[in-house]
Amino acid sequence: MKNTTVTFQEAKNNNQKIAMLTAYDYSTAKLIDEAGVNAILVGDSLGMVILGYNDTISVTMEDMLHHSRAVSRGCENALVITDMPFMSYQTSVYDAVVNAGRLMKEGRAGAVKLEGGREVLPQVEAIVKASIPVMGHLGLTPQSINAFGGFKVQGKNEKAAKKLIEDAILLEQAGAFAVVLECIPESLAKLITQRISIPTIGIGAGAGCDGQVLVYQDMLGMYSDITPKFVKKFGNVGEEMKKAFAEYRKEVSTSVFPAMEHSFTMDDSILNKLY
């Protein structure tokens, strides 16, 4: 069944968990879609796991458009949600609507995601009014790591926790269809999930959220630069890939590959005429 913002809401209403993963290319998106995962996030995390940056701040609109198009071609049922990159929406409401529209029209996204709470309410409201579904993102918002002083758990004191609760409510009122809660205490995430009627998607926020999202390279053991506490490895694909690459190098260097079964032939009589 095709996943939409409506099915997201129905899942919360029926106490059904939502499964979401990142993807950045056609072949991976197709596999995730065929596995029945509800949504694919074309995250600006591609800056780190695909492009090799130390953070997500250097990711551009062109990067997001390029990868969003590729992912959308691989999806039949998963809802494709594309991140709005740093400074594509913070500068003005106008820029936010234009760039969200580009992600939908050129990037073929089904929804967009942006980071922040009350600071970006005018942008959220305007994008929603333009008939573009918006997913919010609270807690550890990677585009703000310079302000946070690094990748740190958020909402651990009373003031910060209250702000997160209030911001979640404000995002719902602004028209967001869901909100990601990243790296906040489990009990706080559960409280927020109970306080708002739209789905919460957790990443490092415990089991009380309405759904979960992970970067697929993390959960498959393909990215080792950073290993967050909240990641569970559901496979060791990274090690298997390295073994296969090493075996390939060995067989090429020893002329084991390609063998005859991997090669094409021609009639010897034709070959003899070439000498």
Secondary structure by P-SEA (a helix, b strand, c coil): ccccaaaaaaaaaacbbbbbbbbccaaaaaaaaaacccbbbbccccccccccccccccccaaaaaaaaaaaaaacccbbbbbbbccccccccaaaaaaaaaaaaacccccbbbbbbccccaaaaaaaaaacbbbbbbccccccccccccccccccccaaaaaaaaaaaaaaaaacccbbbbccccaaaaaaaaaaccbbbbbcccccccccccccccccccccccccccccccccaaaaaaaaaaaaaaaaaaacccccccccccccaaaaaaac
